[in-house]
Amino acid sequence: MFTRKKTVWLYLAPGLLGLLAFYFVPFFWGVWFSLTDGTIDNKFVGFQNYLDVWQNEIFQLGLKNTLELSLLCAPVIFVLSFLLASLMRKRVAGDGFFRNALLMPYLMPSAAMLIIWLLMFDYGGVVNRVVVALGFERVFWLEGGALRVPIVLLYIWKNLGFSVVIFTAALQAVPESLYEYAALEGAGFFRRQFSITLPQVLPTAFLVLVLAMVNAFKIFKEVYVIGGAYPEESVYTLQHYMNNKFAKLDYQDVTTAAYSFAVIVIVLFLLMYRTKAVRQGESAA
């Protein structure tokens, strides 16, 4: 048995060395960078970098927009995916096509999605044609504050299908007898979903919400391609700030902003986990 265990460690060693070299070492090295002044001597300055970054108006703008986009997109994904999965809970003819259609954007390359989106929201694109047909004037969707609309819709379109698939898998385990009894008692569709379905799939619901939040924090790539390195203020995210600082080799500001954002994300997830635990306790009671 001991010889077998030593053999296993030999197989695990390359992966562990890669994990150590590319994750753990950079992580702790970044912590050290965030606590130094970035000069040739690289003097230790403590939390001065954090104070300077948090007082930076550009950092505050990026942080505010990132949290706003995340707190806007994640609940929308959660609610829409839950309702769509509830509607598709029963197998009907042609439901496979709709599931595949919902999941396709998640599997598409980002470059292809962005080309479609740019064509749709162009000044002469499909969306503006519909706007004109409804009697309104064309909108510059890819400029100014209106850029938030295609960014949010792109995020929802890309991530909705995967969340629907996760919810659908969880809904298959909910006993049909609960819905039949609720229907006999006169409960409507929405009452059944939020009183029966949601409590039954609470662990899965928490997973979907966490994934929606994580994906919302990664919305930078789409914004960067559409709006550039310095987009309109309403869509300037924290990732823009870190990317621009990295381009200027301001490693202290990059690492300081990154670890500050990591702490915020961890606190948000701990609050979500706490809420989930309280909700499960109430359901058990």
C-alpha positions, 0 to 999 in steps of 0.5 A: 500500500505504501509503495502504491501511494508513492507511485501516485505522488509521482503521477501527481507531481507534474500537475502539482508543480504546475499548480505551484508555479503558475498559481500559488507562487504568483498569488503570494508574489502579487500580495508582496507587490501590492505592499511595496512601492514599485521602485528599484529598491521595492520598499515595503509600504504596507497598506499605503497602496490600498489607500491610494487605489481606493481614493482613486476616482477611476478605480471607484468608477470601475468598481461601481460599474462592475458591481452594478452590472453584476448585481443587475445581470445575475438576478435577471439570469437567475429568474429567467432561467428558473422560469424557462426551466419550469416551463420546459420541465415536462417533456414535449415534442420539439423541446430538444430544439429549444434546449439546444437553441438556448445552449448554443450561445454558451458554446459559440466563440466570443468573437462570433457572438460579438460580430453578430451583436455589432451587426444587430446593434449598429446604427443601421442594424436590425434593432434600429430597424425595429425601433424605426418600425415602432415609430421611434428614432434610431439610437446609437446603441454602441456609444454613450450610456446606451452601450449598457443595453447591448452589453447586458443583453449579450451577457443574458443571451450568452449565459441563460442557456447553461443556467436553464440546463442546470435548473432543468436537471434539478427539476427532474427530481421534484416529485410530481405529486407535489404539483398535483396536490397544489393544483387541486388546492388552487395554486397557480403556476407562479405560486407552485414554482416559488412555493414548491419548486424553488425550495426543492432545488435550493442548492441548485439555485444557489449554484446557478446564482453563484455562476451567474455572479462569477460570469457577470464579473467576467463581462470585461471582454465583451465591453473591451471589444465593443467600447475599447480600452477607454469606453464611455464611463457608464461601462468602464469596469474594474477590469478596464482599470487593471488592464490599463494599469498593466499596460503602463506597468503599474504592477502595484496598482494592478495587484492592489486592485485585484486583491481588493476586488477579490476580497469584495467578491469573497464577502459577497459569496459569504453573504450569499452562502449565509442567506442560503443556510438561513433559508435552508434552516427555515425550510427544515423547520 
